Amino acid sequence: MQARPKNRKQQIVDLALELLQTHGFENFSYRDLAGQLGITKASIHHHFPKKADLGVALCQAIQEWHEREFARTRSFSGSAQEKLDLYVRGTLKFACGDTKICPLSSLQADIASLPEAMRPALKRLDDHELDFIAELLDAGRESGEFKFSGSARDQAILFVLTCKGALQYSRVHGSEVFDAAMAQMKAQLLGQ
Protein backbone atom coordinates (compact mmCIF):
# COMPACT_ATOMS: atom_id res chain seq x y z
CA MET A 1 0.00 0.00 0.00
CA GLN A 2 1.39 3.42 -0.92
CA ALA A 3 2.09 5.96 1.78
CA ARG A 4 -0.54 8.64 1.82
CA PRO A 5 0.87 12.04 0.89
CA LYS A 6 0.82 14.81 3.47
CA ASN A 7 -2.39 16.74 3.57
CA ARG A 8 -2.44 20.04 1.76
CA LYS A 9 -2.55 22.13 4.92
CA GLN A 10 0.62 20.45 6.22
CA GLN A 11 2.35 20.91 2.86
CA ILE A 12 1.59 24.63 3.04
CA VAL A 13 2.96 24.90 6.58
CA ASP A 14 6.08 22.90 5.71
CA LEU A 15 6.89 25.07 2.69
CA ALA A 16 6.06 28.27 4.59
CA LEU A 17 8.44 27.19 7.35
CA GLU A 18 11.21 26.68 4.80
CA LEU A 19 10.49 30.08 3.23
CA LEU A 20 10.42 31.66 6.69
CA GLN A 21 13.92 30.33 7.33
CA THR A 22 15.29 31.37 3.93
CA HIS A 23 13.39 34.58 3.12
CA GLY A 24 11.71 35.82 6.30
CA PHE A 25 7.98 36.03 7.00
CA GLU A 26 7.44 39.30 5.17
CA ASN A 27 9.36 38.20 2.08
CA PHE A 28 7.19 35.37 0.82
CA SER A 29 3.64 35.48 -0.42
CA TYR A 30 0.75 33.16 -1.03
CA ARG A 31 1.71 33.41 -4.71
CA ASP A 32 5.15 31.99 -3.86
CA LEU A 33 3.58 29.14 -1.92
CA ALA A 34 1.03 28.40 -4.63
CA GLY A 35 3.65 28.41 -7.37
CA GLN A 36 5.99 26.04 -5.56
CA LEU A 37 3.18 23.69 -4.52
CA GLY A 38 1.42 23.79 -7.89
CA ILE A 39 -1.89 24.89 -6.38
CA THR A 40 -4.02 28.03 -6.47
CA LYS A 41 -3.81 30.88 -4.00
CA ALA A 42 -7.46 30.16 -3.23
CA SER A 43 -6.43 26.73 -1.94
CA ILE A 44 -4.05 28.41 0.50
CA HIS A 45 -6.70 30.94 1.54
CA HIS A 46 -9.06 28.03 2.18
CA HIS A 47 -6.73 26.75 4.91
CA PHE A 48 -5.30 30.11 6.04
CA PRO A 49 -7.64 33.01 5.22
CA LYS A 50 -5.03 35.60 6.27
CA LYS A 51 -1.27 35.42 6.37
CA ALA A 52 -1.52 35.99 10.13
CA ASP A 53 -3.38 32.66 10.34
CA LEU A 54 -0.51 30.99 8.52
CA GLY A 55 1.92 32.73 10.86
CA VAL A 56 0.15 31.35 13.93
CA ALA A 57 0.25 27.89 12.31
CA LEU A 58 4.01 28.33 11.79
CA CYS A 59 4.40 29.17 15.47
CA GLN A 60 2.43 26.02 16.34
CA ALA A 61 4.64 23.92 14.05
CA ILE A 62 7.76 25.32 15.73
CA GLN A 63 6.22 24.61 19.15
CA GLU A 64 5.57 21.00 18.12
CA TRP A 65 9.19 20.68 16.99
CA HIS A 66 10.28 22.13 20.34
CA GLU A 67 8.16 19.60 22.20
CA ARG A 68 9.71 16.69 20.30
CA GLU A 69 13.26 18.00 20.89
CA PHE A 70 12.57 18.80 24.54
CA ALA A 71 11.18 15.31 25.15
CA ARG A 72 14.14 13.71 23.38
CA THR A 73 16.57 15.81 25.40
CA ARG A 74 14.82 15.21 28.72
CA SER A 75 14.82 11.45 28.16
CA PHE A 76 18.55 11.41 27.35
CA SER A 77 20.47 9.92 30.27
CA GLY A 78 23.56 12.12 29.96
CA SER A 79 24.79 15.03 32.03
CA ALA A 80 23.27 18.50 31.90
CA GLN A 81 26.05 19.62 29.55
CA GLU A 82 25.44 16.61 27.29
CA LYS A 83 21.72 17.40 27.27
CA LEU A 84 22.43 21.01 26.36
CA ASP A 85 24.77 19.85 23.59
CA LEU A 86 22.12 17.42 22.32
CA TYR A 87 19.55 20.20 22.13
CA VAL A 88 21.96 22.53 20.33
CA ARG A 89 22.81 19.80 17.79
CA GLY A 90 19.11 19.21 17.17
CA THR A 91 18.59 22.92 16.72
CA LEU A 92 21.46 23.11 14.26
CA LYS A 93 19.88 20.42 12.11
CA PHE A 94 16.66 22.42 12.05
CA ALA A 95 18.15 25.87 11.52
CA CYS A 96 21.54 25.55 9.96
CA GLY A 97 23.00 26.02 6.55
CA ASP A 98 24.16 28.84 4.37
CA THR A 99 20.62 29.80 3.44
CA LYS A 100 18.62 28.95 6.58
CA ILE A 101 18.28 30.68 9.91
CA CYS A 102 16.50 29.79 13.11
CA PRO A 103 12.76 30.24 12.51
CA LEU A 104 12.36 32.10 15.80
CA SER A 105 15.19 34.45 14.87
CA SER A 106 13.53 35.04 11.51
CA LEU A 107 10.24 35.93 13.18
CA GLN A 108 11.99 38.11 15.74
CA ALA A 109 13.73 40.02 12.95
CA ASP A 110 10.31 40.76 11.43
CA ILE A 111 8.64 41.67 14.75
CA ALA A 112 7.85 45.26 13.76
CA SER A 113 5.90 44.13 10.71
CA LEU A 114 4.33 40.92 12.04
CA PRO A 115 0.55 40.87 12.31
CA GLU A 116 -0.59 41.60 15.86
CA ALA A 117 -2.22 38.15 16.06
CA MET A 118 1.21 36.50 15.74
CA ARG A 119 3.02 38.44 18.45
CA PRO A 120 1.60 36.56 21.47
CA ALA A 121 2.38 33.23 19.75
CA LEU A 122 5.97 34.36 19.14
CA LYS A 123 6.38 35.46 22.77
CA ARG A 124 5.04 32.09 23.96
CA LEU A 125 7.56 30.34 21.72
CA ASP A 126 10.43 32.44 23.03
CA ASP A 127 9.38 31.80 26.63
CA HIS A 128 8.95 28.10 25.89
CA GLU A 129 12.50 27.78 24.60
CA LEU A 130 14.00 29.94 27.36
CA ASP A 131 12.15 27.98 30.06
CA PHE A 132 13.51 24.72 28.70
CA ILE A 133 17.10 25.99 28.55
CA ALA A 134 16.69 27.40 32.08
CA GLU A 135 15.45 23.99 33.23
CA LEU A 136 18.61 22.33 31.87
CA LEU A 137 20.85 25.01 33.34
CA ASP A 138 19.16 24.83 36.73
CA ALA A 139 19.53 21.03 36.80
CA GLY A 140 23.22 21.40 35.93
CA ARG A 141 23.75 23.93 38.67
CA GLU A 142 21.92 21.79 41.23
CA SER A 143 24.15 18.82 40.35
CA GLY A 144 27.27 21.00 40.69
CA GLU A 145 28.12 20.68 37.00
CA PHE A 146 27.39 24.31 36.09
CA LYS A 147 28.70 27.31 37.96
CA PHE A 148 27.08 30.59 36.99
CA SER A 149 25.75 33.56 38.88
CA GLY A 150 22.25 34.95 38.63
CA SER A 151 19.08 33.14 37.76
CA ALA A 152 18.90 30.18 35.42
CA ARG A 153 16.44 32.19 33.32
CA ASP A 154 18.94 35.05 32.90
CA GLN A 155 21.66 32.57 31.99
CA ALA A 156 19.27 30.91 29.52
CA ILE A 157 18.76 34.27 27.82
CA LEU A 158 22.52 34.71 27.53
CA PHE A 159 22.90 31.15 26.22
CA VAL A 160 20.20 31.56 23.57
CA LEU A 161 21.53 34.96 22.50
CA THR A 162 25.02 33.52 22.16
CA CYS A 163 23.81 30.51 20.18
CA LYS A 164 21.58 32.43 17.79
CA GLY A 165 23.98 35.33 17.38
CA ALA A 166 26.79 32.90 16.63
CA LEU A 167 24.59 31.18 14.04
CA GLN A 168 24.02 34.49 12.30
CA TYR A 169 27.70 35.43 12.36
CA SER A 170 28.71 31.99 11.14
CA ARG A 171 26.70 32.58 7.96
CA VAL A 172 29.22 35.28 7.07
CA HIS A 173 32.38 34.15 8.85
CA GLY A 174 32.10 30.35 8.79
CA SER A 175 31.21 27.68 11.32
CA GLU A 176 34.36 28.37 13.35
CA VAL A 177 32.59 31.44 14.80
CA PHE A 178 29.75 29.29 16.09
CA ASP A 179 32.12 26.68 17.49
CA ALA A 180 34.26 29.31 19.25
CA ALA A 181 31.28 31.14 20.76
CA MET A 182 29.71 27.92 22.03
CA ALA A 183 33.05 26.70 23.45
CA GLN A 184 33.34 30.00 25.33
CA MET A 185 29.76 29.64 26.61
CA LYS A 186 30.47 26.08 27.74
CA ALA A 187 33.63 27.18 29.59
CA GLN A 188 31.63 29.93 31.29
CA LEU A 189 28.91 27.50 32.38
CA LEU A 190 31.49 25.07 33.75
CA GLY A 191 33.24 27.88 35.63
CA GLN A 192 36.49 27.53 33.68
C-alpha positions as CSV (number, residue, x, y, z in Angstrom):
1,M,0.0,0.0,0.0
2,Q,1.4,3.4,-0.9
3,A,2.1,6.0,1.8
4,R,-0.5,8.6,1.8
5,P,0.9,12.0,0.9
6,K,0.8,14.8,3.5
7,N,-2.4,16.7,3.6
8,R,-2.4,20.0,1.8
9,K,-2.5,22.1,4.9
10,Q,0.6,20.5,6.2
11,Q,2.3,20.9,2.9
12,I,1.6,24.6,3.0
13,V,3.0,24.9,6.6
14,D,6.1,22.9,5.7
15,L,6.9,25.1,2.7
16,A,6.1,28.3,4.6
17,L,8.4,27.2,7.3
18,E,11.2,26.7,4.8
19,L,10.5,30.1,3.2
20,L,10.4,31.7,6.7
21,Q,13.9,30.3,7.3
22,T,15.3,31.4,3.9
23,H,13.4,34.6,3.1
24,G,11.7,35.8,6.3
25,F,8.0,36.0,7.0
26,E,7.4,39.3,5.2
27,N,9.4,38.2,2.1
28,F,7.2,35.4,0.8
29,S,3.6,35.5,-0.4
30,Y,0.8,33.2,-1.0
31,R,1.7,33.4,-4.7
32,D,5.2,32.0,-3.9
33,L,3.6,29.1,-1.9
34,A,1.0,28.4,-4.6
35,G,3.7,28.4,-7.4
36,Q,6.0,26.0,-5.6
37,L,3.2,23.7,-4.5
38,G,1.4,23.8,-7.9
39,I,-1.9,24.9,-6.4
40,T,-4.0,28.0,-6.5
41,K,-3.8,30.9,-4.0
42,A,-7.5,30.2,-3.2
43,S,-6.4,26.7,-1.9
44,I,-4.1,28.4,0.5
45,H,-6.7,30.9,1.5
46,H,-9.1,28.0,2.2
47,H,-6.7,26.8,4.9
48,F,-5.3,30.1,6.0
49,P,-7.6,33.0,5.2
50,K,-5.0,35.6,6.3
51,K,-1.3,35.4,6.4
52,A,-1.5,36.0,10.1
53,D,-3.4,32.7,10.3
54,L,-0.5,31.0,8.5
55,G,1.9,32.7,10.9
56,V,0.2,31.4,13.9
57,A,0.3,27.9,12.3
58,L,4.0,28.3,11.8
59,C,4.4,29.2,15.5
60,Q,2.4,26.0,16.3
61,A,4.6,23.9,14.1
62,I,7.8,25.3,15.7
63,Q,6.2,24.6,19.2
64,E,5.6,21.0,18.1
65,W,9.2,20.7,17.0
66,H,10.3,22.1,20.3
67,E,8.2,19.6,22.2
68,R,9.7,16.7,20.3
69,E,13.3,18.0,20.9
70,F,12.6,18.8,24.5
71,A,11.2,15.3,25.1
72,R,14.1,13.7,23.4
73,T,16.6,15.8,25.4
74,R,14.8,15.2,28.7
75,S,14.8,11.5,28.2
76,F,18.5,11.4,27.3
77,S,20.5,9.9,30.3
78,G,23.6,12.1,30.0
79,S,24.8,15.0,32.0
80,A,23.3,18.5,31.9
81,Q,26.0,19.6,29.5
82,E,25.4,16.6,27.3
83,K,21.7,17.4,27.3
84,L,22.4,21.0,26.4
85,D,24.8,19.8,23.6
86,L,22.1,17.4,22.3
87,Y,19.5,20.2,22.1
88,V,22.0,22.5,20.3
89,R,22.8,19.8,17.8
90,G,19.1,19.2,17.2
91,T,18.6,22.9,16.7
92,L,21.5,23.1,14.3
93,K,19.9,20.4,12.1
94,F,16.7,22.4,12.1
95,A,18.1,25.9,11.5
96,C,21.5,25.5,10.0
97,G,23.0,26.0,6.5
98,D,24.2,28.8,4.4
99,T,20.6,29.8,3.4
100,K,18.6,28.9,6.6
101,I,18.3,30.7,9.9
102,C,16.5,29.8,13.1
103,P,12.8,30.2,12.5
104,L,12.4,32.1,15.8
105,S,15.2,34.4,14.9
106,S,13.5,35.0,11.5
107,L,10.2,35.9,13.2
108,Q,12.0,38.1,15.7
109,A,13.7,40.0,13.0
110,D,10.3,40.8,11.4
111,I,8.6,41.7,14.8
112,A,7.8,45.3,13.8
113,S,5.9,44.1,10.7
114,L,4.3,40.9,12.0
115,P,0.6,40.9,12.3
116,E,-0.6,41.6,15.9
117,A,-2.2,38.1,16.1
118,M,1.2,36.5,15.7
119,R,3.0,38.4,18.5
120,P,1.6,36.6,21.5
121,A,2.4,33.2,19.8
122,L,6.0,34.4,19.1
123,K,6.4,35.5,22.8
124,R,5.0,32.1,24.0
125,L,7.6,30.3,21.7
126,D,10.4,32.4,23.0
127,D,9.4,31.8,26.6
128,H,9.0,28.1,25.9
129,E,12.5,27.8,24.6
130,L,14.0,29.9,27.4
131,D,12.2,28.0,30.1
132,F,13.5,24.7,28.7
133,I,17.1,26.0,28.6
134,A,16.7,27.4,32.1
135,E,15.5,24.0,33.2
136,L,18.6,22.3,31.9
137,L,20.8,25.0,33.3
138,D,19.2,24.8,36.7
139,A,19.5,21.0,36.8
140,G,23.2,21.4,35.9
141,R,23.7,23.9,38.7
142,E,21.9,21.8,41.2
143,S,24.2,18.8,40.4
144,G,27.3,21.0,40.7
145,E,28.1,20.7,37.0
146,F,27.4,24.3,36.1
147,K,28.7,27.3,38.0
148,F,27.1,30.6,37.0
149,S,25.8,33.6,38.9
150,G,22.2,34.9,38.6
151,S,19.1,33.1,37.8
152,A,18.9,30.2,35.4
153,R,16.4,32.2,33.3
154,D,18.9,35.1,32.9
155,Q,21.7,32.6,32.0
156,A,19.3,30.9,29.5
157,I,18.8,34.3,27.8
158,L,22.5,34.7,27.5
159,F,22.9,31.2,26.2
160,V,20.2,31.6,23.6
161,L,21.5,35.0,22.5
162,T,25.0,33.5,22.2
163,C,23.8,30.5,20.2
164,K,21.6,32.4,17.8
165,G,24.0,35.3,17.4
166,A,26.8,32.9,16.6
167,L,24.6,31.2,14.0
168,Q,24.0,34.5,12.3
169,Y,27.7,35.4,12.4
170,S,28.7,32.0,11.1
171,R,26.7,32.6,8.0
172,V,29.2,35.3,7.1
173,H,32.4,34.1,8.9
174,G,32.1,30.4,8.8
175,S,31.2,27.7,11.3
176,E,34.4,28.4,13.4
177,V,32.6,31.4,14.8
178,F,29.8,29.3,16.1
179,D,32.1,26.7,17.5
180,A,34.3,29.3,19.3
181,A,31.3,31.1,20.8
182,M,29.7,27.9,22.0
183,A,33.0,26.7,23.4
184,Q,33.3,30.0,25.3
185,M,29.8,29.6,26.6
186,K,30.5,26.1,27.7
187,A,33.6,27.2,29.6
188,Q,31.6,29.9,31.3
189,L,28.9,27.5,32.4
190,L,31.5,25.1,33.8
191,G,33.2,27.9,35.6
192,Q,36.5,27.5,33.7
